[in-house]
Amino acid sequence: MATLTEDLRWRGLIHQATDPALGPRLDAGGLTVYIGFDPTAPSLHVGNLLQLCTLRRLQLGVISPSRWRVGAPG
């Protein structure tokens, strides 16, 4: 079975990374992730869908939903 990093690369969601430790950290789990967009906007676009699909992929991979945060940052 492929690791989360391999799966994200295969899907074209990771092209390059400045930190070589990113792959092992993703595969180990326990990370908190953030995406930012306004869900109350009059319309959403395919870029928003890509973010949501990636969050779902991370949830299925290694990140617990209890670590998700919903709401405005700051």
N, C-alpha and C positions, 0 to 999 in steps of 0.2 A: 504494500500500500504506500502511496506517495505521501511525503510529508506536506504540511501546510505550505511551506515555502515552495516546494516543487509544484504544488497545485496552482498557487498564485502565479508563478512564472509561466506555467503551461497556458494559463488563461490570459497571459499578456498583461497582468496587473502589476508585475514587478519587472522592470526593464534593467534598472541599475540601482545600486544603493551606495551611499558614501560610507556607511558603517558595515564592515564585513561581519560583525556580530549580529546583524539584524536577523538573518536566517535562523541561527540557533535560538535566538530569543523568541522569535515567532513560534518555532516548533516546540519550545519548552512550555509556553503558556504563561498565564499570570500577568498579561499585559492589559493596560487600560488603553482603549482607542477612542478617538474623537473624530467626528465628521461635522462639518458646519454648513448648514443651509437653513433657510427660513421656510418651515413647513406651512406657514400661514400665507405665503405668497400666492398671488392669483393663479400662478401656474408653476409647475415643476417641469424639468426637462430630463432628457436621457442621462445627463451628467449626474443628476440627483439619484436616478435609478441605479446607476453604476455604484455610487457610494453605498446605497442601501443593500445592494446585492453583495458587495464586498464585506459589509458588516455581517451579513448573514453567513457568508463563507467563513469569516473569522469565528463566528459563534459556533458553527458546526465543527470547526477545527479545534480551537483551543481556548477561546475566551468565554468565560461564564457570563450569561446575561445579567447576573447580579452586579457586574462591574460596569454596565452600560450607564450612561448619564443622558437624560433628556432635558433639554431646556437651553436657555441662552447662557453662554459662557460669561464669567466675570461677575 
